[in-house]
Amino acid sequence: MMSYQNAMDRFHKTLKIAMKNEALLMVMDTLSKMAELMVQKGEKERAVEILTIALLYPMRDGTRARAEGLYLSLEAEMSSRVIADAKLLAEDITLDDLMVVILGQDQA
């Protein structure tokens, strides 16, 4: 079984490659998988933030279905404040901003 950190490192590498190649669908697939892993790890607020932003962008149908399902289950169990904060954040930052938050300044 791959550790949480190893999985996140792998996702970060995938995101860097996808951003460099402007492969938006790959970015969305990866963000969705990262959010799933974060939920398993108990980092539900971060997962909601990522999903709220990611769901604003085009996705493959399967990825969108999984992301929306995960978002709806999180929305049902989290406080309305957490959901409202995630929506405000999604209005304030772009996908590029999110990548800098996730990957750090070295993502370009």
N, CA, C and O atoms as a GROMACS GRO file, in nm:
protein
  432
    1MET      N    1   0.085  -0.120   0.000
    1MET     CA    2   0.000   0.000   0.000
    1MET      C    3   0.089   0.125   0.000
    1MET      O    4   0.180   0.138   0.082
    2MET      N    5   0.062   0.216  -0.091
    2MET     CA    6   0.140   0.338  -0.102
    2MET      C    7   0.104   0.433   0.014
    2MET      O    8  -0.013   0.449   0.047
    3SER      N    9   0.205   0.495   0.072
    3SER     CA   10   0.178   0.588   0.182
    3SER      C   11   0.109   0.714   0.128
    3SER      O   12   0.114   0.745   0.009
    4TYR      N   13   0.045   0.783   0.221
    4TYR     CA   14  -0.022   0.909   0.186
    4TYR      C   15   0.076   1.006   0.122
    4TYR      O   16   0.046   1.066   0.019
    5GLN      N   17   0.194   1.020   0.183
    5GLN     CA   18   0.292   1.116   0.131
    5GLN      C   19   0.342   1.076  -0.007
    5GLN      O   20   0.358   1.161  -0.095
    6ASN      N   21   0.366   0.946  -0.027
    6ASN     CA   22   0.410   0.900  -0.160
    6ASN      C   23   0.303   0.928  -0.265
    6ASN      O   24   0.334   0.970  -0.376
    7ALA      N   25   0.179   0.903  -0.229
    7ALA     CA   26   0.068   0.929  -0.322
    7ALA      C   27   0.060   1.077  -0.355
    7ALA      O   28   0.043   1.114  -0.471
    8MET      N   29   0.072   1.163  -0.252
    8MET     CA   30   0.065   1.307  -0.276
    8MET      C   31   0.183   1.354  -0.360
    8MET      O   32   0.167   1.440  -0.447
    9ASP      N   33   0.301   1.299  -0.336
    9ASP     CA   34   0.418   1.335  -0.417
    9ASP      C   35   0.394   1.298  -0.563
    9ASP      O   36   0.428   1.374  -0.654
   10ARG      N   37   0.336   1.182  -0.585
   10ARG     CA   38   0.307   1.138  -0.722
   10ARG      C   39   0.204   1.230  -0.787
   10ARG      O   40   0.217   1.266  -0.904
   11PHE      N   41   0.101   1.268  -0.711
   11PHE     CA   42   0.001   1.361  -0.764
   11PHE      C   43   0.065   1.495  -0.799
   11PHE      O   44   0.032   1.555  -0.902
   12HIS      N   45   0.156   1.543  -0.714
   12HIS     CA   46   0.223   1.671  -0.741
   12HIS      C   47   0.302   1.664  -0.872
   12HIS      O   48   0.298   1.756  -0.953
   13LYS      N   49   0.375   1.552  -0.892
   13LYS     CA   50   0.451   1.536  -1.018
   13LYS      C   51   0.357   1.537  -1.138
   13LYS      O   52   0.385   1.601  -1.240
   14THR      N   53   0.245   1.466  -1.126
   14THR     CA   54   0.147   1.461  -1.235
   14THR      C   55   0.092   1.600  -1.264
   14THR      O   56   0.078   1.638  -1.380
   15LEU      N   57   0.060   1.674  -1.158
   15LEU     CA   58   0.007   1.810  -1.176
   15LEU      C   59   0.108   1.900  -1.247
   15LEU      O   60   0.072   1.977  -1.336
   16LYS      N   61   0.235   1.890  -1.209
   16LYS     CA   62   0.338   1.973  -1.273
   16LYS      C   63   0.346   1.943  -1.422
   16LYS      O   64   0.352   2.035  -1.504
   17ILE      N   65   0.345   1.816  -1.457
   17ILE     CA   66   0.352   1.777  -1.598
   17ILE      C   67   0.226   1.824  -1.671
   17ILE      O   68   0.234   1.878  -1.781
   18ALA      N   69   0.111   1.802  -1.610
   18ALA     CA   70  -0.015   1.841  -1.674
   18ALA      C   71  -0.023   1.992  -1.695
   18ALA      O   72  -0.068   2.037  -1.800
   19MET      N   73   0.020   2.070  -1.596
   19MET     CA   74   0.017   2.216  -1.610
   19MET      C   75   0.113   2.261  -1.719
   19MET      O   76   0.080   2.349  -1.799
   20LYS      N   77   0.230   2.202  -1.722
   20LYS     CA   78   0.330   2.238  -1.824
   20LYS      C   79   0.276   2.210  -1.964
   20LYS      O   80   0.303   2.286  -2.057
   21ASN      N   81   0.202   2.102  -1.978
   21ASN     CA   82   0.147   2.063  -2.108
   21ASN      C   83   0.007   2.117  -2.133
   21ASN      O   84  -0.057   2.085  -2.234
   22GLU      N   85  -0.041   2.200  -2.040
   22GLU     CA   86  -0.176   2.256  -2.049
   22GLU      C   87  -0.281   2.148  -2.069
   22GLU      O   88  -0.375   2.164  -2.147
   23ALA      N   89  -0.263   2.038  -1.998
   23ALA     CA   90  -0.354   1.923  -2.006
   23ALA      C   91  -0.459   1.937  -1.895
   23ALA      O   92  -0.449   1.873  -1.790
   24LEU      N   93  -0.558   2.022  -1.921
   24LEU     CA   94  -0.656   2.057  -1.819
   24LEU      C   95  -0.732   1.935  -1.767
   24LEU      O   96  -0.756   1.925  -1.646
   25LEU      N   97  -0.769   1.843  -1.854
   25LEU     CA   98  -0.845   1.726  -1.808
   25LEU      C   99  -0.761   1.640  -1.714
   25LEU      O  100  -0.813   1.584  -1.618
   26MET      N  101  -0.631   1.630  -1.742
   26MET     CA  102  -0.542   1.554  -1.653
   26MET      C  103  -0.530   1.625  -1.518
   26MET      O  104  -0.527   1.560  -1.414
   27VAL      N  105  -0.524   1.757  -1.520
   27VAL     CA  106  -0.519   1.834  -1.395
   27VAL      C  107  -0.645   1.805  -1.312
   27VAL      O  108  -0.636   1.781  -1.192
   28MET      N  109  -0.761   1.807  -1.377
   28MET     CA  110  -0.887   1.785  -1.306
   28MET      C  111  -0.896   1.642  -1.252
   28MET      O  112  -0.941   1.621  -1.139
   29ASP      N  113  -0.852   1.544  -1.332
   29ASP     CA  114  -0.849   1.404  -1.284
   29ASP      C  115  -0.765   1.395  -1.158
   29ASP      O  116  -0.804   1.332  -1.060
   30THR      N  117  -0.648   1.457  -1.162
   30THR     CA  118  -0.553   1.450  -1.050
   30THR      C  119  -0.607   1.522  -0.927
   30THR      O  120  -0.595   1.471  -0.815
   31LEU      N  121  -0.665   1.640  -0.946
   31LEU     CA  122  -0.721   1.713  -0.832
   31LEU      C  123  -0.832   1.632  -0.766
   31LEU      O  124  -0.843   1.628  -0.643
   32SER      N  125  -0.913   1.567  -0.847
   32SER     CA  126  -1.022   1.486  -0.794
   32SER      C  127  -0.968   1.369  -0.712
   32SER      O  128  -1.020   1.339  -0.604
   33LYS      N  129  -0.864   1.304  -0.762
   33LYS     CA  130  -0.803   1.192  -0.690
   33LYS      C  131  -0.736   1.240  -0.561
   33LYS      O  132  -0.741   1.173  -0.458
   34MET      N  133  -0.674   1.358  -0.568
   34MET     CA  134  -0.612   1.415  -0.447
   34MET      C  135  -0.719   1.441  -0.341
   34MET      O  136  -0.699   1.412  -0.223
   35ALA      N  137  -0.833   1.495  -0.383
   35ALA     CA  138  -0.941   1.523  -0.288
   35ALA      C  139  -0.991   1.394  -0.224
   35ALA      O  140  -1.019   1.391  -0.104
   36GLU      N  141  -1.004   1.287  -0.303
   36GLU     CA  142  -1.046   1.158  -0.248
   36GLU      C  143  -0.948   1.110  -0.141
   36GLU      O  144  -0.990   1.063  -0.035
   37LEU      N  145  -0.820   1.123  -0.169
   37LEU     CA  146  -0.718   1.081  -0.074
   37LEU      C  147  -0.722   1.168   0.052
   37LEU      O  148  -0.706   1.117   0.163
   38MET      N  149  -0.742   1.297   0.035
   38MET     CA  150  -0.750   1.388   0.149
   38MET      C  151  -0.867   1.351   0.241
   38MET      O  152  -0.855   1.356   0.363
   39VAL      N  153  -0.980   1.314   0.181
   39VAL     CA  154  -1.095   1.274   0.261
   39VAL      C  155  -1.061   1.151   0.344
   39VAL      O  156  -1.093   1.144   0.462
   40GLN      N  157  -0.996   1.054   0.281
   40GLN     CA  158  -0.956   0.932   0.353
   40GLN      C  159  -0.863   0.965   0.470
   40GLN      O  160  -0.866   0.900   0.574
   41LYS      N  161  -0.780   1.068   0.451
   41LYS     CA  162  -0.682   1.109   0.552
   41LYS      C  163  -0.746   1.201   0.658
   41LYS      O  164  -0.683   1.233   0.758
   42GLY      N  165  -0.870   1.243   0.634
   42GLY     CA  166  -0.938   1.331   0.728
   42GLY      C  167  -0.921   1.479   0.699
   42GLY      O  168  -0.963   1.563   0.779
   43GLU      N  169  -0.860   1.512   0.586
   43GLU     CA  170  -0.839   1.653   0.549
   43GLU      C  171  -0.957   1.700   0.463
   43GLU      O  172  -0.941   1.738   0.347
   44LYS      N  173  -1.075   1.697   0.524
   44LYS     CA  174  -1.198   1.721   0.448
   44LYS      C  175  -1.214   1.867   0.404
   44LYS      O  176  -1.265   1.893   0.295
   45GLU      N  177  -1.169   1.961   0.487
   45GLU     CA  178  -1.182   2.102   0.448
   45GLU      C  179  -1.100   2.131   0.324
   45GLU      O  180  -1.146   2.200   0.232
   46ARG      N  181  -0.977   2.079   0.319
   46ARG     CA  182  -0.893   2.099   0.200
   46ARG      C  183  -0.956   2.033   0.079
   46ARG      O  184  -0.954   2.089  -0.031
   47ALA      N  185  -1.012   1.915   0.099
   47ALA     CA  186  -1.076   1.843  -0.012
   47ALA      C  187  -1.193   1.924  -0.068
   47ALA      O  188  -1.210   1.934  -0.189
   48VAL      N  189  -1.274   1.981   0.022
   48VAL     CA  190  -1.388   2.064  -0.023
   48VAL      C  191  -1.339   2.184  -0.102
   48VAL      O  192  -1.396   2.218  -0.206
   49GLU      N  193  -1.233   2.249  -0.055
   49GLU     CA  194  -1.179   2.366  -0.126
   49GLU      C  195  -1.134   2.327  -0.266
   49GLU      O  196  -1.168   2.395  -0.364
   50ILE      N  197  -1.059   2.218  -0.277
   50ILE     CA  198  -1.009   2.175  -0.408
   50ILE      C  199  -1.125   2.138  -0.500
   50ILE      O  200  -1.126   2.178  -0.617
   51LEU      N  201  -1.221   2.062  -0.448
   51LEU     CA  202  -1.335   2.021  -0.532
   51LEU      C  203  -1.419   2.140  -0.577
   51LEU      O  204  -1.463   2.145  -0.691
   52THR      N  205  -1.440   2.235  -0.486
   52THR     CA  206  -1.522   2.353  -0.520
   52THR      C  207  -1.460   2.428  -0.637
   52THR      O  208  -1.532   2.474  -0.726
   53ILE      N  209  -1.329   2.441  -0.638
   53ILE     CA  210  -1.259   2.509  -0.747
   53ILE      C  211  -1.257   2.421  -0.871
   53ILE      O  212  -1.287   2.468  -0.981
   54ALA      N  213  -1.222   2.295  -0.854
   54ALA     CA  214  -1.210   2.205  -0.969
   54ALA      C  215  -1.342   2.190  -1.045
   54ALA      O  216  -1.342   2.180  -1.168
   55LEU      N  217  -1.452   2.188  -0.972
   55LEU     CA  218  -1.582   2.167  -1.037
   55LEU      C  219  -1.624   2.285  -1.126
   55LEU      O  220  -1.721   2.275  -1.201
   56LEU      N  221  -1.550   2.394  -1.119
   56LEU     CA  222  -1.576   2.509  -1.208
   56LEU      C  223  -1.516   2.488  -1.347
   56LEU      O  224  -1.546   2.564  -1.440
   57TYR      N  225  -1.433   2.386  -1.362
   57TYR     CA  226  -1.359   2.365  -1.487
   57TYR      C  227  -1.409   2.241  -1.560
   57TYR      O  228  -1.475   2.155  -1.501
   58PRO      N  229  -1.377   2.232  -1.690
   58PRO     CA  230  -1.417   2.112  -1.766
   58PRO      C  231  -1.351   1.988  -1.708
   58PRO      O  232  -1.237   1.991  -1.662
   59MET      N  233  -1.425   1.878  -1.710
   59MET     CA  234  -1.375   1.748  -1.661
   59MET      C  235  -1.429   1.638  -1.750
   59MET      O  236  -1.530   1.654  -1.819
   60ARG      N  237  -1.359   1.525  -1.748
   60ARG     CA  238  -1.414   1.405  -1.810
   60ARG      C  239  -1.540   1.368  -1.735
   60ARG      O  240  -1.552   1.396  -1.616
   61ASP      N  241  -1.635   1.303  -1.803
   61ASP     CA  242  -1.764   1.269  -1.740
   61ASP      C  243  -1.745   1.186  -1.613
   61ASP      O  244  -1.808   1.214  -1.511
   62GLY      N  245  -1.660   1.084  -1.619
   62GLY     CA  246  -1.638   0.998  -1.503
   62GLY      C  247  -1.577   1.073  -1.386
   62GLY      O  248  -1.615   1.053  -1.271
   63THR      N  249  -1.482   1.161  -1.418
   63THR     CA  250  -1.418   1.242  -1.314
   63THR      C  251  -1.520   1.336  -1.251
   63THR      O  252  -1.525   1.350  -1.129
   64ARG      N  253  -1.602   1.400  -1.334
   64ARG     CA  254  -1.704   1.492  -1.281
   64ARG      C  255  -1.802   1.417  -1.192
   64ARG      O  256  -1.838   1.466  -1.085
   65ALA      N  257  -1.844   1.301  -1.234
   65ALA     CA  258  -1.940   1.223  -1.153
   65ALA      C  259  -1.881   1.189  -1.016
   65ALA      O  260  -1.949   1.204  -0.914
   66ARG      N  261  -1.755   1.144  -1.014
   66ARG     CA  262  -1.690   1.112  -0.886
   66ARG      C  263  -1.671   1.238  -0.801
   66ARG      O  264  -1.698   1.237  -0.681
   67ALA      N  265  -1.624   1.345  -0.864
   67ALA     CA  266  -1.599   1.470  -0.791
   67ALA      C  267  -1.729   1.526  -0.733
   67ALA      O  268  -1.732   1.570  -0.618
   68GLU      N  269  -1.836   1.526  -0.813
   68GLU     CA  270  -1.964   1.578  -0.763
   68GLU      C  271  -2.018   1.491  -0.650
   68GLU      O  272  -2.071   1.542  -0.552
   69GLY      N  273  -2.004   1.359  -0.664
   69GLY     CA  274  -2.050   1.269  -0.558
   69GLY      C  275  -1.976   1.293  -0.428
   69GLY      O  276  -2.036   1.299  -0.321
   70LEU      N  277  -1.844   1.307  -0.439
   70LEU     CA  278  -1.762   1.333  -0.321
   70LEU      C  279  -1.798   1.468  -0.259
   70LEU      O  280  -1.810   1.481  -0.138
   71TYR      N  281  -1.814   1.568  -0.345
   71TYR     CA  282  -1.850   1.702  -0.297
   71TYR      C  283  -1.983   1.698  -0.222
   71TYR      O  284  -1.996   1.755  -0.113
   72LEU      N  285  -2.083   1.631  -0.280
   72LEU     CA  286  -2.215   1.624  -0.217
   72LEU      C  287  -2.210   1.552  -0.082
   72LEU      O  288  -2.278   1.592   0.012
   73SER      N  289  -2.131   1.447  -0.073
   73SER     CA  290  -2.121   1.376   0.056
   73SER      C  291  -2.051   1.463   0.159
   73SER      O  292  -2.088   1.463   0.276
   74LEU      N  293  -1.949   1.538   0.116
   74LEU     CA  294  -1.881   1.630   0.208
   74LEU      C  295  -1.973   1.744   0.251
   74LEU      O  296  -1.977   1.783   0.368
   75GLU      N  297  -2.048   1.796   0.154
   75GLU     CA  298  -2.140   1.906   0.183
   75GLU      C  299  -2.243   1.863   0.288
   75GLU      O  300  -2.282   1.943   0.373
   76ALA      N  301  -2.286   1.736   0.281
   76ALA     CA  302  -2.386   1.686   0.375
   76ALA      C  303  -2.331   1.672   0.517
   76ALA      O  304  -2.406   1.683   0.614
   77GLU      N  305  -2.200   1.647   0.530
   77GLU     CA  306  -2.146   1.623   0.664
   77GLU      C  307  -2.070   1.741   0.723
   77GLU      O  308  -2.041   1.742   0.843
   78MET      N  309  -2.035   1.840   0.641
   78MET     CA  310  -1.956   1.954   0.691
   78MET      C  311  -2.048   2.071   0.723
   78MET      O  312  -2.163   2.077   0.678
   79SER      N  313  -1.996   2.163   0.802
   79SER     CA  314  -2.077   2.280   0.838
   79SER      C  315  -2.098   2.369   0.716
   79SER      O  316  -2.016   2.371   0.624
   80SER      N  317  -2.207   2.442   0.719
   80SER     CA  318  -2.236   2.532   0.608
   80SER      C  319  -2.129   2.641   0.596
   80SER      O  320  -2.106   2.693   0.487
   81ARG      N  321  -2.064   2.675   0.706
   81ARG     CA  322  -1.957   2.775   0.702
   81ARG      C  323  -1.840   2.726   0.618
   81ARG      O  324  -1.784   2.802   0.539
   82VAL      N  325  -1.802   2.600   0.636
   82VAL     CA  326  -1.691   2.543   0.560
   82VAL      C  327  -1.723   2.546   0.410
   82VAL      O  328  -1.638   2.582   0.328
   83ILE      N  329  -1.845   2.509   0.376
   83ILE     CA  330  -1.888   2.508   0.235
   83ILE      C  331  -1.890   2.650   0.181
   83ILE      O  332  -1.843   2.675   0.069
   84ALA      N  333  -1.944   2.744   0.258
   84ALA     CA  334  -1.949   2.885   0.215
   84ALA      C  335  -1.809   2.941   0.197
   84ALA      O  336  -1.783   3.014   0.101
   85ASP      N  337  -1.718   2.908   0.288
   85ASP     CA  338  -1.580   2.955   0.277
   85ASP      C  339  -1.514   2.900   0.150
   85ASP      O  340  -1.441   2.972   0.082
   86ALA      N  341  -1.540   2.773   0.120
   86ALA     CA  342  -1.482   2.712   0.000
   86ALA      C  343  -1.536   2.781  -0.125
   86ALA      O  344  -1.462   2.802  -0.221
   87LYS      N  345  -1.664   2.815  -0.125
   87LYS     CA  346  -1.724   2.883  -0.241
   87LYS      C  347  -1.666   3.023  -0.258
   87LYS      O  348  -1.641   3.067  -0.370
   88LEU      N  349  -1.645   3.093  -0.147
   88LEU     CA  350  -1.582   3.226  -0.154
   88LEU      C  351  -1.440   3.215  -0.209
   88LEU      O  352  -1.400   3.295  -0.293
   89LEU      N  353  -1.366   3.116  -0.161
   89LEU     CA  354  -1.230   3.094  -0.209
   89LEU      C  355  -1.231   3.067  -0.360
   89LEU      O  356  -1.147   3.119  -0.433
   90ALA      N  357  -1.326   2.987  -0.404
   90ALA     CA  358  -1.334   2.952  -0.547
   90ALA      C  359  -1.362   3.075  -0.632
   90ALA      O  360  -1.320   3.082  -0.748
   91GLU      N  361  -1.433   3.173  -0.576
   91GLU     CA  362  -1.458   3.298  -0.650
   91GLU      C  363  -1.334   3.385  -0.655
   91GLU      O  364  -1.318   3.467  -0.746
   92ASP      N  365  -1.246   3.369  -0.557
   92ASP     CA  366  -1.130   3.457  -0.542
   92ASP      C  367  -1.006   3.410  -0.613
   92ASP      O  368  -0.924   3.492  -0.654
   93ILE      N  369  -0.989   3.279  -0.630
   93ILE     CA  370  -0.863   3.232  -0.686
   93ILE      C  371  -0.884   3.155  -0.816
   93ILE      O  372  -0.990   3.097  -0.839
   94THR      N  373  -0.782   3.156  -0.897
   94THR     CA  374  -0.785   3.085  -1.025
   94THR      C  375  -0.722   2.947  -1.009
   94THR      O  376  -0.666   2.915  -0.904
   95LEU      N  377  -0.733   2.867  -1.111
   95LEU     CA  378  -0.668   2.736  -1.110
   95LEU      C  379  -0.517   2.752  -1.094
   95LEU      O  380  -0.454   2.674  -1.021
   96ASP      N  381  -0.459   2.850  -1.159
   96ASP     CA  382  -0.315   2.874  -1.144
   96ASP      C  383  -0.280   2.907  -0.999
   96ASP      O  384  -0.178   2.860  -0.947
   97ASP      N  385  -0.365   2.988  -0.933
   97ASP     CA  386  -0.342   3.019  -0.791
   97ASP      C  387  -0.346   2.891  -0.707
   97ASP      O  388  -0.263   2.872  -0.618
   98LEU      N  389  -0.443   2.805  -0.737
   98LEU     CA  390  -0.456   2.679  -0.664
   98LEU      C  391  -0.332   2.593  -0.683
   98LEU      O  392  -0.285   2.529  -0.589
   99MET      N  393  -0.279   2.591  -0.804
   99MET     CA  394  -0.158   2.512  -0.830
   99MET      C  395  -0.040   2.563  -0.748
   99MET      O  396   0.040   2.484  -0.698
  100VAL      N  397  -0.029   2.694  -0.734
  100VAL     CA  398   0.080   2.751  -0.653
  100VAL      C  399   0.061   2.709  -0.507
  100VAL      O  400   0.158   2.676  -0.439
  101VAL      N  401  -0.063   2.710  -0.458
  101VAL     CA  402  -0.090   2.668  -0.320
  101VAL      C  403  -0.053   2.522  -0.301
  101VAL      O  404   0.010   2.486  -0.201
  102ILE      N  405  -0.092   2.437  -0.395
  102ILE     CA  406  -0.066   2.293  -0.383
  102ILE      C  407   0.080   2.260  -0.405
  102ILE      O  408   0.139   2.184  -0.328
  103LEU      N  409   0.139   2.317  -0.509
  103LEU     CA  410   0.273   2.276  -0.551
  103LEU      C  411   0.384   2.366  -0.497
  103LEU      O  412   0.501   2.328  -0.501
  104GLY      N  413   0.350   2.482  -0.447
  104GLY     CA  414   0.451   2.576  -0.404
  104GLY      C  415   0.497   2.662  -0.522
  104GLY      O  416   0.446   2.648  -0.633
  105GLN      N  417   0.588   2.749  -0.497
  105GLN     CA  418   0.630   2.848  -0.595
  105GLN      C  419   0.705   2.787  -0.713
  105GLN      O  420   0.718   2.850  -0.818
  106ASP      N  421   0.754   2.665  -0.698
  106ASP     CA  422   0.840   2.606  -0.803
  106ASP      C  423   0.761   2.536  -0.913
  106ASP      O  424   0.820   2.464  -0.994
  107GLN      N  425   0.630   2.556  -0.920
  107GLN     CA  426   0.549   2.479  -1.013
  107GLN      C  427   0.565   2.519  -1.160
  107GLN      O  428   0.531   2.441  -1.248
  108ALA      N  429   0.616   2.637  -1.188
  108ALA     CA  430   0.623   2.682  -1.328
  108ALA      C  431   0.734   2.609  -1.404
  108ALA      O  432   0.754   2.635  -1.523
   0.00000   0.00000   0.00000
